[in-house]
Amino acid sequence: MEESAKTVHNPTLSYSRLKEFKQCPLRYQLSMVNRIPQPPQMHLAFGTAVHQVLENLYALPRPERTHEAALADIPEAFRFTMDEHPEYEELFETEAEKEELQGRIRTVIDKYFLIENPSLLINAGRELEVQAVTDEGVNIRGFIDRIDRNPNDGSLRVVDYKTGKMPRPQYQQDALDQLRFYALLLTKAKKQTPARTQLVYLEAQQILPLDPQGHDLYGIEKTINQTWTRIEEALNKRYFTTRKGPLCTWCPFQEYCPEFGGKTPEMPEDRIEYLLQIRSQD
Ligand code: SF4
């Protein structure tokens, strides 16, 4: 049965927040505890609209999932994205700029149809919110772009779309950990480990696959538990350290960071209490 749902949730740890803390604890504090809004970015507007086109495509019956149908849906998917994210409006000064972005979306959709044939795939879920609890009580959550079911043996394949560049092999650990995270979520929530998980890099027309094994699930669960313990310690001490490095160049919080002469705001107590519920107490 196909599933598609976005539901209200209790506090959880997502893979992107786990990764953010590992990259820089203070950055996690500023985005998750202080909740300082990040300025809208064009690559996020682009990625969100592309995901919308593909989500809509897989909502269609299989024979109707054609290249033409996907291209025809772009204006509507773009409008929907803008309605859902009014903050993206400030990225565009003219209607021509919006047209230009839709042109880029068309190019990516053209490339997508060179690597997959949606009318052949049995879809078992799209934009699916999955929640689970680790063996140490950490509530985790993820949105899975698509799940395919093999009609022959019922096995599952998790697919996540990427609009950025595929990392070089020596930098693929984060990408693979994201796949392990999804595999753990499905194993715990649905009692079925996907036979395959993969990131589809749409612009590059490349696929990064991982067939998760027991050691992948064990390793990522350990990483989640250890990382959450470190976040809990920082929350309890009301202190998140900085980790200055090359990624600071793209950090939207430099003005609040002491490494760049900024002043870090105090953490709201109610937010700390809220986040400390991520580990179940029972
Ligand atoms: S500028 Fe660098 S050190 Fe400061 S919060 Fe951002 S990532 Fe961390």
Residues whose N, C-alpha, C, O or C-beta is under 5 A from the ligand:
A	BS01	SF4	C24 L26 R27 T242 R243 K244 L247 C248 C251 F253 Q254 C257 E259
